[in-house]
Amino acid sequence: DSAERRPYGVLLLDRALQVTGMNAAARAICAARDGLELRDRELCARRNGAQARLRRFLASAVAAPGEDRLVHCVTRPSGQPPYRLIVAPVPT
């Protein structure tokens, strides 16, 4: 699978915003718990207030599948540069 070979994290979400697949880079990002983590198949932001913004961002992306790309940044407690989340539709 080509997503598995990508050097950046790739997650697949369904319309209920549940993670249905992820590559090794995404698993490592979530395991590090430096701003993002996976809880019960849901991608979660670790900072207060950030989870509500992340959920709104993901919900708007799912609601507007015609958009080519939407970008959202998630800050990291470590002080490293924020994660940039880019949402793009997956061809069916």
Secondary structure, 3 states (H helix, E strand, C coil): CCHHHCCCCCEEECCCCEEEEECHHHHHHHHHCCCEEEECCEEEECCCCHHHHHHHHHHHHHHCCCCCCEEEEECCCCCCCCEEEEECCCCC
